Amino acid sequence: MISKMREIYRDLDIANKIRISYIAVLVPMMALVIVCVINLYLGNRRYKDMIESAVVASSFSLDFKDDFDYETYLLIVENKTIEESSIYKLLDDANGIVDKLFELTDSETDIAILESARQYLDNLQKYIERIELNLATGNRYDENLLIWENDVQIVTSLISETLNEYIFNEIRDIQETREQVEHNSLMIIRITVVVAVILLVVTIIFSVVIPRSILRPIYEIRDVTREVAGGNMSMRTHIEYGGEVRDLGESLNRMIDKIEELLDTVTLEQIRLRHAELELLQAQINPHFLYNTLDTIVWLAETGDQERVVSMVGSLSNFFRTSLNQGKDNISIGEELRHARSYLEIQQVRYQDILSYEIDVPEEITDRIIPKITIQPLVENALYHGIKNKRGMGHIRITGEAKDGEILLRVSDDGIGMTAERLDTVRESIAHQDPDRGDLYGLYNVNERIRLRAGDGYGISLDSAYGEGTVVTITLPDKTV
């Protein structure tokens, strides 16, 4: 049989021999190409499914917590009725996203995570029904607020963490899939070389061009993934040929873009969280100050001192008007000085035997920008920790100047001051952003708000000597309103 085939082959003309040789080469090569295409197609499809799953999960985890917490709060304070609120729509949308994620994954680990997310959503449903029942009953505001703080916010945080864990697993699976695709591709290359050697009909052109055409995009993808794994998120593939390999490179590029976007989003959310925490501290007004001021007004009214009553009420009104300021974060230095003056006018009535003050800031810098409620906490700190802790009259002085493209404001007092050890402790706590000590909240808050809004090169600095007094310097960029 073999000899017969040899005779037939010898009788064929050159063209048919070449055709047979091509067929003998192309059939196994085509088989290998088909296997390669199928492998790349399946890998690419898996990439797309995992990326789609990560995108769906990220859209849920980024928006759900803030929206749900806010809608619940509006419901509790009766700013919205249950019919006006979109809280049930948020729950329905969230459940819909979880259901879609169930359809996109077959991993037992991911399914377990999604089951936890679904359980958390069921718990949120129960908490909202309890809040709704309390609203219908009436006089349950404190109970609803506890549910919101101790149950709703915790569960929404758990949901966000659960979905972040889901996204992490998806990204990890993408990495594993990439490694499997690379392994399969290299295996196909080896088989191709072996077949080419066995057939002995592959020309030098084929033996060079075909392997290079396959290896080059694979190696490029490998190099890009190594750079990305090392933290270089600027790397991208630039494959202009290779069909499925090009699609694989484009999928890798989209994956890197999405990872970079998610990292930026997480960073932004952390910054927003810090802003929210600081704004919350800023919004807290000391109730003792208000009580004492009102008591002083009542006392003045009882003694018939109507002029000072009017002055105190006006100062208190100006104080709170600047504190609220229609929600603005930044105001002019002039407005901030009026706020500090109102505070000092109020406190001077209460501490007239020990407190005097002076504000000496040039008019030309009063239109510069300053974060709201910056000077008043420093004045309050000077009064309560400086002047009240020494005997006799004390003096608070506020000064300012423009220097080298910066605005310098100083709040100085001739109070008790600080020892060198205490001064080092305060400076270190502020520099390392450590507000654990309650008596440092005011200084930390002022420094952190300036740093977040103006940059790391700005903030407050302290100088003090025990028995002589303290000077707090505020450094701001020279920007107008």
C-alpha positions in Angstrom: 0.0 0.0 0.0 2.8 2.4 0.9 4.8 1.4 -2.2 1.7 2.0 -4.4 1.2 5.5 -2.9 4.9 6.2 -3.6 4.5 5.3 -7.2 1.4 7.5 -7.6 3.3 10.4 -6.0 6.3 10.0 -8.3 3.9 10.1 -11.3 2.4 13.4 -10.3 3.6 16.6 -11.9 5.5 19.3 -9.9 2.4 21.4 -9.3 0.4 18.6 -7.9 3.3 17.5 -5.8 3.5 21.0 -4.4 -0.2 21.0 -3.8 0.0 17.7 -1.9 3.0 19.0 0.0 1.0 22.1 0.9 -2.0 20.0 1.9 0.2 17.8 4.1 1.6 20.9 5.8 -1.7 22.9 6.0 -3.9 20.2 7.4 -2.0 19.8 10.7 -1.2 23.5 10.7 -4.9 24.4 10.2 -5.8 22.0 13.0 -3.4 23.7 15.3 -4.7 27.1 14.2 -8.3 26.0 14.9 -7.3 24.9 18.4 -5.5 28.1 19.0 -8.4 30.2 17.8 -10.8 28.2 20.0 -8.5 28.6 23.0 -8.1 32.4 22.5 -11.9 32.8 21.8 -12.8 31.0 25.0 -10.3 32.9 27.0 -11.4 36.2 25.5 -15.0 35.3 26.2 -14.2 34.5 29.8 -12.3 37.8 30.1 -15.4 39.6 28.8 -17.7 37.8 31.2 -15.4 38.5 34.2 -14.9 42.2 33.2 -18.7 42.6 32.8 -19.2 41.0 36.2 -16.6 43.3 37.8 -18.2 46.4 36.1 -21.7 45.5 37.3 -20.4 44.9 40.8 -18.4 48.1 40.9 -21.4 50.2 39.8 -23.3 48.7 42.7 -20.6 49.1 45.4 -19.7 52.7 44.4 -23.2 54.2 44.5 -25.4 52.1 46.7 -24.2 52.9 50.2 -24.3 56.7 50.0 -27.6 56.8 48.2 -29.3 54.3 50.5 -27.9 55.8 53.8 -29.0 59.3 52.6 -32.5 58.2 51.5 -33.0 56.3 54.9 -32.0 59.5 56.8 -34.4 61.6 54.8 -37.1 59.1 55.6 -36.3 59.1 59.4 -36.3 62.9 59.7 -39.5 62.9 57.7 -38.1 65.0 54.9 -39.6 62.5 52.5 -42.5 60.1 52.9 -42.2 56.4 52.1 -44.1 57.1 48.8 -41.7 59.9 47.8 -38.6 58.0 48.9 -36.6 55.9 46.3 -35.4 53.6 49.0 -37.4 50.5 47.8 -36.3 51.2 44.2 -32.7 51.2 45.5 -33.3 47.8 47.1 -35.0 46.5 44.0 -32.1 47.7 41.8 -29.6 46.2 44.2 -31.3 42.9 44.2 -31.5 43.0 40.4 -27.7 43.6 40.2 -27.1 40.7 42.5 -29.3 38.5 40.4 -27.4 39.5 37.3 -24.1 38.7 39.0 -25.5 35.2 39.8 -26.1 34.8 36.1 -22.5 35.9 35.2 -20.6 33.7 37.6 -20.2 30.0 38.2 -17.6 30.2 40.9 -18.6 28.7 44.2 -16.7 31.3 46.1 -18.4 34.2 44.2 -21.8 32.5 44.7 -21.1 32.4 48.4 -20.2 36.1 48.4 -23.4 36.9 46.4 -25.5 34.9 48.9 -24.1 37.0 51.7 -24.9 40.2 49.7 -28.4 39.0 49.2 -28.8 38.2 52.9 -27.6 41.7 53.8 -30.2 43.2 51.3 -32.9 41.1 53.0 -31.8 42.5 56.4 -32.0 46.1 54.9 -35.5 45.3 53.8 -36.4 44.3 57.4 -34.8 47.5 58.9 -36.7 49.7 56.5 -40.0 48.0 57.3 -39.2 48.6 61.0 -38.5 52.2 60.3 -41.7 52.5 58.3 -43.7 50.9 61.1 -42.1 53.3 63.7 -43.0 56.3 61.5 -46.6 55.1 61.3 -46.7 54.6 65.1 -45.1 58.1 65.7 -42.7 59.3 68.4 -40.0 56.8 67.5 -37.4 59.1 66.1 -34.7 58.0 68.5 -35.4 54.3 67.8 -35.3 54.9 64.0 -32.0 56.9 64.3 -30.5 54.0 66.3 -31.6 51.6 63.5 -30.1 53.9 60.9 -26.7 54.3 62.8 -26.3 50.8 64.2 -28.0 48.6 61.6 -28.5 50.3 58.2 -25.1 52.0 57.9 -23.3 48.9 59.1 -25.1 46.6 56.7 -24.6 49.0 53.7 -20.9 49.1 54.6 -20.9 45.3 54.7 -22.6 45.2 51.3 -19.9 47.5 49.9 -17.2 45.4 51.4 -18.8 42.2 50.1 -19.0 43.6 46.6 -15.4 44.8 46.8 -14.4 41.3 47.8 -16.4 40.0 44.8 -14.5 42.4 42.5 -11.2 41.3 44.0 -12.0 37.7 43.2 -13.0 38.6 39.7 -9.7 40.4 39.1 -7.8 37.4 40.6 -9.7 35.1 38.3 -8.8 37.3 35.3 -5.1 37.0 36.2 -5.4 33.2 36.5 -7.2 33.0 33.2 -4.5 35.1 31.6 -1.8 32.7 32.8 -3.8 29.7 31.5 -4.2 31.4 28.1 -0.4 32.1 28.0 0.4 28.6 29.0 -1.9 27.1 26.3 -0.5 29.5 23.7 3.1 28.5 24.4 2.1 24.8 24.2 0.5 25.4 20.8 3.7 27.0 19.7 5.8 24.1 20.7 3.5 21.6 18.9 3.7 23.7 15.8 7.5 23.7 15.8 7.5 19.9 16.3 5.1 19.3 13.5 7.1 21.7 11.2 10.3 19.8 11.9 8.6 16.3 11.4 7.1 17.3 8.0 10.5 18.6 6.7 8.7 20.6 4.0 8.4 23.9 5.9 10.5 26.5 4.2 12.8 28.9 6.1 10.3 31.7 5.6 7.5 29.7 7.2 9.8 28.5 10.0 10.7 32.2 10.8 7.5 34.1 10.0 4.9 31.8 11.5 6.6 31.5 14.9 7.4 35.2 15.1 3.9 36.1 14.1 2.6 34.1 17.0 5.3 34.8 19.6 5.5 38.5 19.2 2.0 39.4 20.4 2.1 36.8 23.1 5.4 38.1 24.4 4.1 41.7 24.2 1.0 40.7 26.3 3.3 38.9 28.7 5.6 41.9 29.1 2.7 44.2 29.6 1.1 41.9 32.3 4.5 41.7 34.1 4.8 45.5 34.1 1.2 45.9 35.4 1.8 43.2 38.0 4.8 45.3 39.1 2.5 48.4 39.6 3.1 50.2 36.3 -0.5 51.0 35.2 0.6 53.1 32.2 1.6 50.1 30.1 -0.7 49.1 27.2 -0.5 46.5 24.4 -0.2 47.8 20.8 -1.1 44.7 18.8 -2.3 45.5 15.2 -2.6 42.0 13.9 -3.4 38.5 15.1 -7.2 38.5 15.3 -8.0 36.9 18.6 -4.6 37.8 20.0 -5.3 41.4 19.2 -8.7 41.1 20.9 -6.9 39.5 23.9 -4.6 42.6 24.0 -7.5 45.0 23.7 -9.3 43.1 26.5 -6.2 43.3 28.6 -6.0 47.1 27.9 -9.7 47.5 28.9 -9.0 45.4 32.1 -6.1 47.7 33.0 -8.2 50.8 32.3 -10.9 49.4 34.5 -8.5 48.5 37.3 -6.9 52.0 37.1 -10.4 53.5 37.2 -11.4 51.4 40.2 -8.2 52.4 42.0 -8.8 56.1 41.3 -12.4 55.7 42.4 -11.4 54.1 45.7 -8.9 56.8 46.3 -11.5 59.5 45.6 -14.0 57.8 47.9 -11.4 57.8 50.7 -10.8 61.5 50.2 -14.5 62.2 50.2 -14.9 60.1 53.3 -12.2 62.2 55.1 -13.9 65.4 53.9 -17.2 64.1 55.3 -15.7 63.3 58.6 -14.0 66.7 58.9 -17.2 68.5 57.8 -19.1 66.6 60.5 -16.6 67.8 63.1 -16.9 71.3 61.7 -20.7 71.2 61.9 -20.7 70.2 65.6 -21.3 73.3 67.6 -20.5 73.1 71.3 -23.8 73.1 73.2 -22.2 74.5 76.4 -21.1 77.6 74.5 -24.7 78.1 73.4 -26.2 77.4 76.8 -23.8 79.7 78.6 -24.4 82.5 76.0 -28.1 82.2 76.4 -27.8 82.2 80.2 -25.7 85.4 80.0 -28.3 87.0 77.8 -31.0 86.1 80.3 -28.9 87.5 83.1 -28.3 90.8 81.3 -32.0 91.0 80.5 -32.9 90.5 84.2 -30.5 93.3 85.2 -32.1 95.6 82.6 -28.9 96.0 80.5 -30.9 96.1 77.2 -28.0 97.6 75.2 -25.7 94.6 76.0 -28.6 92.2 75.4 -29.0 93.6 71.9 -25.2 93.4 71.4 -25.0 89.8 72.6 -27.9 88.7 70.4 -26.4 90.4 67.4 -23.0 88.8 68.0 -24.7 85.4 68.5 -26.7 85.8 65.3 -23.5 86.8 63.3 -21.7 83.8 64.8 -24.2 81.3 63.6 -24.7 83.0 60.3 -21.1 82.5 59.4 -21.0 79.0 60.9 -23.8 78.0 58.5 -22.9 80.2 55.5 -25.2 78.4 53.1 -23.1 75.3 53.1 -20.0 77.0 51.6 -16.6 75.5 52.4 -14.5 78.6 51.8 -15.2 82.2 52.7 -13.2 85.4 52.7 -10.8 86.3 55.6 -13.0 89.3 56.3 -16.0 87.1 56.9 -13.9 84.7 59.0 -12.6 87.6 61.1 -16.2 88.8 61.7 -17.0 85.3 62.9 -14.1 85.3 65.3 -15.0 88.8 66.5 -18.6 87.7 67.2 -17.2 84.9 69.3 -14.8 87.1 71.2 -17.6 89.7 71.8 -19.7 87.0 73.4 -16.9 85.6 75.5 -15.7 89.0 76.6 -19.1 89.6 78.3 -18.7 86.4 80.2 -15.0 86.8 80.9 -14.7 90.5 81.1 -12.4 90.3 84.1 -9.8 88.2 82.3 -10.2 88.7 78.6 -9.3 91.4 76.2 -8.7 91.1 72.5 -7.3 92.8 69.4 -7.8 92.2 65.7 -5.1 93.8 63.5 -5.3 92.4 59.9 -4.6 94.6 56.9 -7.6 95.4 54.8 -5.8 94.4 51.6 -5.9 90.7 52.5 -9.4 90.4 53.8 -10.7 89.3 50.4 -8.4 86.2 50.4 -9.9 82.7 50.6 -9.9 80.7 53.9 -11.7 77.5 54.9 -14.7 78.3 57.0 -14.4 78.2 60.8 -10.6 78.3 60.9 -9.7 81.2 63.2 -12.5 80.7 65.8 -11.4 77.3 67.0 -7.9 78.7 67.5 -9.3 81.7 69.5 -11.4 79.3 71.6 -8.3 77.1 72.2 -6.3 80.3 73.3 -9.1 81.2 75.7 -9.8 77.9 77.4 -6.3 76.4 77.3 -4.2 79.5 77.7 -5.9 82.5 79.4 -8.2 80.6 81.7 -5.3 78.6 83.1 -3.4 81.6 84.3 -4.3 84.3 86.9 -5.2 87.8 85.9 -6.1 89.5 82.7 -5.3 87.8 79.4 -5.0 89.2 75.9 -5.8 87.5 72.5 -4.4 89.1 69.4 -5.2 88.3 65.7 -2.8 89.6 63.1 -2.1 88.8 59.4 0.1 89.6 56.4 0.8 88.6 52.8 4.3 87.2 52.3 6.0 85.4 49.3 2.7 84.3 47.7 1.2 83.1 51.0 -1.1 84.5 53.6 0.0 84.3 57.2 -2.5 84.7 60.0 -1.5 84.5 63.7 -3.6 84.0 66.8 -1.5 84.8 69.8 -2.2 84.9 73.5 -0.3 85.7 76.7 -1.8 82.8 78.6 -0.2 80.0 80.5 1.6 78.6 77.4 3.0 75.1 77.0 6.1 73.3 78.3 8.6 72.1 75.7 7.4 68.5 76.1 3.8 69.4 75.7 4.5 71.5 72.6 6.4 68.6 71.0 3.5 66.3 71.8 0.9 68.7 70.2 3.1 69.2 67.1 3.7 65.5 66.6 0.0 64.7 66.9 -1.0 67.3 64.3 1.9 66.4 62.0 1.0 62.7 62.1 -2.7 63.3 61.8 -3.4 61.7 65.1 -6.5 63.4 66.7 -7.0 60.7 69.4 -6.7 63.2 72.2 -9.9 65.0 72.6 -8.2 68.4 73.5 -6.4 68.3 70.1 -9.5 67.9 67.9 -9.8 71.7 67.2 -6.2 72.1 66.1 -6.2 68.9 64.2 -9.5 69.8 62.4 -8.2 73.2 61.4 -4.9 71.9 60.1 -6.5 68.9 58.2 -9.2 71.0 56.5 -6.5 73.5 55.3 -4.2 70.7 54.1 -7.0 68.9 52.2 -8.3 72.0 50.5 -5.0 73.9 49.9 -2.3 71.2 49.8 0.2 69.5 52.0 2.4 72.6 52.2 -0.2 74.6 54.1 -1.8 74.3 57.6 -1.0 75.5 61.1 2.2 75.7 63.2 2.6 76.4 66.9 5.2 78.2 69.0 4.8 78.4 72.8 6.7 79.1 76.0 5.4 78.1 79.4 4.3 81.1 81.4 4.6 83.5 78.4 1.9 82.4 75.9 1.2 80.7 72.6 1.3 81.7 68.9 -0.6 79.7 66.3 0.3 80.6 62.7 -2.1 79.8 59.8 -0.4 79.4 56.4 -2.7 79.7 53.3 -2.2 80.2 49.6 -2.7 83.8 48.4 -6.0 83.3 46.5 -8.9 85.7 46.3 -12.6 84.9 46.6 
